[in-house]
C-alpha cells in the first residue's frame, strides 16, 4: 500500500486528531491574498481523482516559498497534518515541492491523481459518433461532422468547467453524451422541437470550451478564453462549419442561437435569451445535466459514513449523501 494518502483517505481520518501525512496532489488553484496584518499568503486548492481541498500557505513559511512560482496544474508532493476549520477539511501544510511528470512516484499514482468519468472515453465517444450519424438533414449533419473532424481529439479530452460541473478530463465528452441521452428520452414529449437541430445544438453547444480551457492535469482559462469566452468561440466555430457545409441561412441562425443562449440567463453568460423551441429545450437539458453532474460527482466521491456533502456553489446547498430508506 502506498504511503501517500488520497483526499478521500485524509477526509476519513478522525477529525479530532492531527494526523501527519504525505501525499502527491495536483495544484488546481493558487491565489495570492493579503492577511489582516498586511502579509501575503497563498490560498491553494489541491486535489486528486477523488476530490479536493483548500489550504493556506503564509508568506513566512517554507510552503509559500516552495509554491510561489509553481504553475497551476503542476504535480506537488505535500506533507502536513490534518486539520479542520469551520468543519471544512483544511490541513496545515508543512513542506511542499513540485514533482516532474516523469517522477517515478508521480507516474505510479497518475490514475488516482487525474479524475475521469466512470464510463470509458471510448464508450462515450461512440455514442457521440452515433448521434451525429443519426442527424438526417444533410447539411446540418455535415456541419457537426466537419467540426468534429477538426477538433474531435480535443473534444474527447477537454474538461467541461474549471470547478462547477464535469470539471475533469473527458468531462466535456461526458456532459455532451449525457445531454444527448436525456434529449432523446425527452424529445418524444415535445414534437415542436426539431430533433436534428436540437441534437446538433447539444453536440456543439459547448464546443468553444476546447479553446477556453487549457492544461493537462488541471484546467485553467486560456488567454482567448478570458478575452472571448466559450460562447463566442463556439459561435465562431459553428458558423465557419455551417458556411463550409452550405447550411441554409435559417438553420445556421437557429444553430448559432442555441449556442448563444444555452446558458439560460445573461447573468450566467448567455449572449441572448433562448427564443426558439430548440434553444429553450437545449438550455433546459444543459441545466439539468450540469446540476445532476454535480450530484453524481459528489455521490461517487463521498467519504464513507458522511451524511452531507460539503457546500456546492453550483447548487447553493449541501447534498444529502444517504440513499432513501425504502424499507
C-alpha positions as CSV (number, residue, x, y, z in Angstrom):
1,X,0.0,0.0,0.0
2,X,1.3,3.5,-0.9
3,X,2.4,5.7,1.9
4,X,0.8,8.6,0.1
5,X,-2.7,9.4,1.2
6,X,-5.6,10.3,-1.2
7,X,-8.0,13.1,-0.5
8,X,-10.7,10.6,0.5
9,X,-8.4,8.8,2.8
10,X,-7.4,12.0,4.5
11,X,-11.0,13.1,5.0
12,X,-11.9,9.7,6.6
13,X,-9.3,10.2,9.4
14,X,-10.5,11.2,12.8
15,X,-11.1,14.9,12.6
16,X,-10.3,15.3,16.4
17,X,-6.7,14.1,15.8
18,X,-4.0,16.0,13.9
19,X,-2.5,13.2,11.8
20,X,0.7,13.6,9.9
21,X,0.5,12.7,6.2
22,X,2.4,12.7,2.9
23,X,0.7,13.0,-0.5
24,X,1.1,13.9,-4.1
25,X,-1.6,16.1,-5.5
26,X,-2.4,18.3,-8.5
27,X,-2.2,22.1,-7.7
28,X,-5.5,23.0,-9.1
29,X,-5.8,26.7,-8.0
30,X,-3.4,29.2,-6.4
31,X,-4.3,32.7,-5.4
32,X,-2.1,35.3,-3.6
33,X,-4.1,37.1,-0.9
34,X,-3.3,39.5,1.8
35,X,-3.8,38.8,5.5
36,X,-5.2,41.3,8.0
37,X,-1.6,42.1,9.1
38,X,-0.7,43.1,5.5
39,X,1.4,40.0,4.8
40,X,0.8,37.9,1.7
41,X,-0.3,34.3,1.8
42,X,-1.3,31.6,-0.8
43,X,-4.8,30.2,-0.9
44,X,-4.4,26.9,-2.8
45,X,-6.6,24.1,-3.9
46,X,-5.1,20.6,-4.0
47,X,-6.8,17.6,-5.4
48,X,-6.7,14.1,-7.0
49,X,-9.2,11.9,-8.8
50,X,-11.3,11.6,-5.6
51,X,-11.7,15.1,-4.5
52,X,-10.0,18.3,-3.4
53,X,-9.5,20.7,-0.5
54,X,-8.2,24.2,0.1
55,X,-5.4,25.2,2.4
56,X,-3.3,28.3,3.2
57,X,0.4,28.9,3.0
58,X,1.6,32.0,4.8
59,X,4.3,34.3,3.5
60,X,6.9,33.4,6.0
61,X,6.5,29.6,5.5
62,X,8.6,27.1,3.5
63,X,5.4,26.1,1.7
64,X,4.9,29.6,0.4
65,X,8.4,29.8,-0.9
66,X,8.1,26.3,-2.5
67,X,4.8,27.0,-4.3
68,X,5.0,30.7,-5.0
69,X,6.4,30.1,-8.6
70,X,4.7,26.8,-9.3
71,X,2.1,26.9,-12.0
72,X,-1.4,25.7,-11.6
73,X,-1.8,22.2,-13.0
74,X,1.5,21.0,-11.6
75,X,2.0,17.9,-9.5
76,X,3.2,18.7,-6.0
77,X,4.5,16.5,-3.1
78,X,3.0,17.7,0.2
79,X,3.5,16.9,3.8
80,X,1.4,18.2,6.7
81,X,-1.1,17.5,9.4
82,X,-4.8,17.0,9.1
83,X,-6.8,19.9,10.5
84,X,-10.3,21.3,10.1
85,X,-11.6,24.9,10.0
86,X,-15.3,25.7,10.4
87,X,-16.0,21.9,9.8
88,X,-14.2,22.0,6.5
89,X,-11.0,20.0,5.9
90,X,-8.2,22.4,5.7
91,X,-4.8,20.8,6.7
92,X,-1.8,22.6,8.0
93,X,0.9,22.2,5.3
94,X,4.5,21.8,6.5
95,X,6.5,21.1,3.3
96,X,5.9,21.1,-0.5
97,X,7.8,20.6,-3.7
98,X,7.0,20.5,-7.3
99,X,7.1,17.0,-8.9
100,X,8.1,16.4,-12.5
101,X,5.6,14.4,-14.6
102,X,8.4,11.9,-15.2
103,X,8.9,11.3,-11.5
104,X,8.5,7.6,-10.7
105,X,6.2,8.1,-7.7
106,X,4.0,10.5,-9.6
107,X,3.8,8.1,-12.6
108,X,2.7,5.3,-10.3
109,X,-0.1,7.5,-8.9
110,X,-1.3,9.0,-12.2
111,X,-4.5,7.0,-12.3
112,X,-5.5,8.3,-8.8
113,X,-4.4,11.8,-9.5
114,X,-6.3,12.6,-12.7
115,X,-10.1,12.4,-12.3
116,X,-12.1,10.9,-15.3
117,X,-15.7,9.9,-15.8
118,X,-16.9,6.4,-14.6
119,X,-17.8,5.5,-18.2
120,X,-14.9,4.9,-20.6
121,X,-13.8,7.6,-23.1
122,X,-14.3,5.1,-26.0
123,X,-17.9,4.3,-25.0
124,X,-18.8,8.0,-24.6
125,X,-17.2,8.9,-27.9
126,X,-19.0,6.0,-29.7
127,X,-22.3,7.5,-28.5
128,X,-21.4,10.9,-29.9
129,X,-20.5,9.4,-33.3
130,X,-23.8,7.5,-33.4
131,X,-25.7,10.7,-32.5
132,X,-24.0,12.6,-35.4
133,X,-24.7,9.8,-37.8
134,X,-28.4,9.9,-36.9
135,X,-28.8,13.6,-37.9
136,X,-30.9,13.3,-41.0
137,X,-30.6,16.8,-42.5
138,X,-27.6,16.5,-44.9
139,X,-26.1,20.0,-44.4
140,X,-26.8,20.0,-40.6
141,X,-25.1,16.6,-40.3
142,X,-22.1,17.8,-42.4
143,X,-21.8,20.9,-40.2
144,X,-21.5,18.9,-37.0
145,X,-19.3,16.3,-38.6
146,X,-17.0,18.9,-40.0
147,X,-16.4,20.4,-36.5
148,X,-15.7,17.0,-35.0
149,X,-13.3,16.1,-37.9
150,X,-11.3,19.2,-37.0
151,X,-11.4,19.2,-33.1
152,X,-12.7,15.8,-32.1
153,X,-9.5,14.8,-30.3
154,X,-9.6,17.9,-28.2
155,X,-13.3,17.5,-27.6
156,X,-12.7,13.9,-26.2
157,X,-10.2,15.1,-23.6
158,X,-11.4,18.6,-22.6
159,X,-12.9,19.4,-19.3
160,X,-16.4,21.0,-19.2
161,X,-15.6,23.5,-16.5
162,X,-13.0,24.8,-14.0
163,X,-14.9,23.7,-10.9
164,X,-18.7,23.8,-11.3
165,X,-19.7,20.6,-13.3
166,X,-17.9,17.8,-15.2
167,X,-14.7,19.6,-14.2
168,X,-12.3,16.8,-15.1
169,X,-10.6,15.2,-18.0
170,X,-13.2,13.9,-20.6
171,X,-15.8,16.0,-18.7
172,X,-17.0,17.8,-21.8
173,X,-17.4,14.5,-23.6
174,X,-19.4,13.0,-20.7
175,X,-21.6,16.1,-20.3
176,X,-22.4,16.2,-24.0
177,X,-23.2,12.5,-24.2
178,X,-25.4,12.7,-21.1
179,X,-27.3,15.6,-22.7
180,X,-27.8,13.6,-25.9
181,X,-29.2,10.7,-24.0
182,X,-31.5,12.9,-22.0
183,X,-32.7,14.8,-25.1
184,X,-33.5,11.5,-26.9
185,X,-35.6,10.4,-23.9
186,X,-37.4,13.8,-23.8
187,X,-37.9,14.7,-27.5
188,X,-41.0,12.5,-28.0
189,X,-42.8,14.6,-25.4
190,X,-42.1,17.8,-27.3
191,X,-42.9,17.4,-31.0
192,X,-42.5,21.1,-31.6
193,X,-38.7,20.7,-31.1
194,X,-36.8,19.7,-34.3
195,X,-34.8,16.7,-33.3
196,X,-32.0,17.2,-35.8
197,X,-31.5,20.8,-34.8
198,X,-31.7,20.0,-31.1
199,X,-29.1,17.2,-31.2
200,X,-26.8,19.3,-33.4
201,X,-27.1,22.2,-30.9
202,X,-26.3,19.9,-28.0
203,X,-23.2,18.4,-29.6
204,X,-21.9,21.9,-30.5
205,X,-23.3,24.0,-27.5
206,X,-20.0,23.9,-25.5
207,X,-17.6,23.3,-28.3
208,X,-15.9,26.6,-27.5
209,X,-14.6,25.2,-24.3
210,X,-11.9,23.3,-26.1
211,X,-10.3,26.7,-26.7
212,X,-11.5,28.3,-23.4
213,X,-9.6,25.9,-21.2
214,X,-6.0,24.6,-21.2
215,X,-3.8,22.3,-19.1
216,X,-3.0,18.6,-18.9
217,X,-3.8,17.8,-15.3
218,X,-5.8,20.8,-14.1
219,X,-7.8,23.2,-16.3
220,X,-7.3,26.9,-16.3
221,X,-8.7,29.6,-18.6
222,X,-6.7,30.3,-21.6
223,X,-5.9,33.8,-23.0
224,X,-8.5,33.6,-25.7
225,X,-10.9,32.0,-23.2
226,X,-10.5,35.1,-21.0
227,X,-10.8,37.6,-23.8
228,X,-13.7,35.9,-25.7
229,X,-15.3,33.1,-23.7
230,X,-16.6,29.7,-24.9
231,X,-20.0,31.1,-26.1
232,X,-18.3,33.4,-28.7
233,X,-15.7,30.8,-29.5
234,X,-18.4,28.2,-30.1
235,X,-20.5,30.5,-32.2
236,X,-17.5,31.2,-34.4
237,X,-16.7,27.5,-34.8
238,X,-20.2,26.6,-35.7
239,X,-20.6,29.5,-38.2
240,X,-17.4,28.5,-40.0
241,X,-18.5,24.9,-40.4
242,X,-22.1,25.9,-41.4
243,X,-20.8,28.2,-44.2
244,X,-18.4,25.5,-45.4
245,X,-21.3,22.9,-45.4
246,X,-23.6,25.3,-47.2
247,X,-26.2,25.1,-44.4
248,X,-29.1,27.4,-45.3
249,X,-29.3,30.8,-43.5
250,X,-32.3,30.0,-41.3
251,X,-30.8,26.8,-39.9
252,X,-27.5,28.5,-39.5
253,X,-29.1,31.3,-37.5
254,X,-31.0,28.8,-35.3
255,X,-28.0,26.7,-34.6
256,X,-26.0,29.7,-33.7
257,X,-28.8,30.9,-31.4
258,X,-28.7,27.6,-29.5
259,X,-25.0,28.2,-28.8
260,X,-25.5,31.9,-27.9
261,X,-28.4,31.2,-25.5
262,X,-27.6,27.8,-24.0
263,X,-26.5,29.1,-20.6
264,X,-30.1,30.2,-19.9
265,X,-29.6,33.6,-18.3
266,X,-27.5,36.5,-19.3
267,X,-26.0,36.8,-15.8
268,X,-24.8,33.2,-16.3
269,X,-23.0,34.1,-19.5
270,X,-25.7,33.7,-22.2
271,X,-25.4,36.2,-25.1
272,X,-29.2,36.0,-25.7
273,X,-32.2,34.5,-24.1
274,X,-33.5,31.3,-25.6
275,X,-36.1,32.3,-28.2
276,X,-36.7,29.1,-30.3
277,X,-38.2,25.8,-29.3
278,X,-34.8,24.1,-29.8
279,X,-32.9,26.7,-27.8
280,X,-35.2,26.6,-24.9
281,X,-35.0,22.8,-24.9
282,X,-31.2,22.7,-25.1
283,X,-30.8,25.2,-22.4
284,X,-33.0,23.3,-20.0
285,X,-31.3,19.9,-20.8
286,X,-27.9,21.6,-20.3
287,X,-29.0,23.0,-16.9
288,X,-30.4,19.6,-15.9
289,X,-27.2,17.7,-16.7
290,X,-24.9,20.3,-15.2
291,X,-26.7,20.1,-11.9
292,X,-27.1,16.3,-11.9
293,X,-23.5,16.0,-12.9
294,X,-22.6,17.9,-9.7
295,X,-24.8,15.4,-7.7
296,X,-23.3,12.4,-9.4
297,X,-19.8,13.5,-8.8
298,X,-20.3,14.3,-5.1
299,X,-22.1,11.0,-4.5
300,X,-19.3,8.9,-6.1
301,X,-16.6,10.9,-4.3
302,X,-18.3,11.0,-0.9
303,X,-16.3,9.8,2.1
304,X,-17.8,6.7,3.7
305,X,-20.1,7.4,6.6
306,X,-20.8,11.1,5.7
307,X,-24.4,12.2,5.8
308,X,-24.0,15.5,3.8
309,X,-21.5,16.8,1.3
310,X,-19.6,20.0,1.6
311,X,-21.4,23.1,0.3
312,X,-21.7,23.1,-3.5
313,X,-21.7,26.6,-5.1
314,X,-23.5,25.4,-8.2
315,X,-26.4,24.0,-6.2
316,X,-26.2,26.6,-3.4
317,X,-26.5,23.9,-0.8
318,X,-25.0,20.7,0.6
319,X,-26.3,17.3,-0.8
320,X,-27.7,14.6,1.3
321,X,-25.5,11.6,0.6
322,X,-27.5,8.7,2.1
323,X,-29.9,6.8,-0.1
324,X,-33.7,6.8,0.5
325,X,-35.0,4.5,3.2
326,X,-37.5,2.3,1.3
327,X,-38.0,-0.3,4.0
